[in-house]
Amino acid sequence: MTTQQPTILGQLTEEENQTLTTLRGRTDQVVYNIGQVALQQHRLMANIDAMEAQARGVLQDAGKRLGIPDGVPWSVTNEGFAIQAATPTQQVTVPTPAEDEPKTPKE
């Protein structure tokens, strides 16, 4: 079996060849960095999953402590109140603190 030699069309200058070598190296570094960022993203997403699981555990424990039956939809307000979630046929109203004085438009 014989191997055919490639046909040489010419030679790059030293500067062209060095530029291409530098660009290949920089490209390899960018690919490496992309891999590092992807790994970091994966780890951050795993952290989010762990925190969400912890939050679910806190909510399950709170629901048991408050005597909320399984299957009852509920949520927590920013103030820490457990409220029953609204269903399509009902609305839940959360009281808000009254304002000191009603605001009237300036004339």
Secondary structure by P-SEA (a helix, b strand, c coil): cbbbbccccccccaaaaaaaaaaaaaaaaaaaaaaaaaaaaaaaaaaaaaaaaaaaaaaaaaaaaacccccccccccccccccccccccbbbbbbcccccbbbbbcc
